[in-house]
Amino acid sequence: MDKPSLTVGSEQEISHSPADGAGPADRFRQESVRRLVAFSLDGQRYALPLPVIERVLRMVEVSPLPKAPAVVLGVINFHGQVIPVLDLQRRFGRPSNNHGPASSLLVARTSRRTMALPVNEVVGVKEVAAETVTLPDAVFPGIGLVAGIVALSDGVLFIHDLETFLSLDEEQRLTEALEGKTE
């Protein structure tokens, strides 16, 4: 099996297998080998399913977005598309990291929107057998936001579920902020 590679440049597009009618997250859950984009944030390693990642970008200036939920750092303009930048640190209730030029942005797609996540480093693509992914409730009941945990020879990866990253209220407030609506 060819191992996918991932490099960070000024812009790196991620290629996926052809669509079969199922969404990226659905295809990911059905695979016997899971391909994960591993990244680090303040020393902890996390991962997202490869099918949800569209691109890896070098960090760029993030413009503030008034009236956005607190978890939103702001927006970036990517080839004319306004993409919200969401902060994993804030989501976990930790202080936001000041991401400098050495950081990267993971541009990912959920069923509702495209978003960017600032990370310290993109480690690369990891392939893991589906049976090695532990469901989060088996380890940390009620952890939320985490779709699975994988123990690797060099540490643990927490696999995020971006579909649950924003609450319904945050989704609505973000949409309103992006459309320029005010109360």
Secondary structure, DSSP 4 states (H G I P E B T S, - for coil): -PPP----SSEEEPP-PPP-SS-HHHHHHH-SEEEEEEEEETTEEEEEEGGGEEEEEE--PPBP-TT--TTEEEEEEETTEEEEEE-HHHHTTSPPP---TT-EEEEEE-SS-EEEEEESEEEEEEEEEGGGEEPHHHHSTT--SEEEEEEETTEEEEEE-GGGSS-HHHHHHHHHHHTT---
